[in-house]
Amino acid sequence: MLDELKAHLANDVIWKVFSATFPPHILKTVMQKVLKPDCIKIQLTSNHLNTMYVTHQVQGSIEDPRNYECFLQHPFDFDTQVVQHYHSGMSEKYLK
């Protein structure tokens, strides 16, 4: 209902949008519905070196290790395995 809200406000109202999770189709809609055509898009990454994010549909229980086999090397070699648990709140020491 943003169109209705914008219709009640003055044209000089500044609209800003912040998100770390917009998929491309949602970003496109937000830019069309909320922001003006001459808006400036600033995109920054919070990615860390050697970090790749993956979306994976879990089958059955999240505790079932078979759900994560697709992320492991075959044959498994612990010294070269790179899959690790990650979230941005981890300590600097752990992330390094």
CORPE-V603020 format. One line per field, one symbol per residue. ss: DSSP state (H for helix, E for strand, - for the rest). phi: phi as a letter, one per 30 degrees, with the letter a starting at -180 (. if undefined). psi: psi as a letter, one per 30 degrees, with the letter a starting at -180 (. if undefined). Layout:
BEGIN
ss=???
phi=???
psi=???
END
This chain:
BEGIN
ss=-HHHHHHH---------------HHHHHHHHHH-------------------------------HHHHHHH--------------------HHHH-
phi=.dedddddcdddddcbbbacbddeddeddddddccdecdcccbcccdceicbcbcbddcicddddddcddccdbddbedcdcdbdbaddddedddd
psi=geeeeeffllfgkkkkkkkggkleeeeeeeeeeellfglkkjjlkgklkgkkkkkkkkkbkffjfffgeffkkklkjefgkfklkklfglleeee.
END
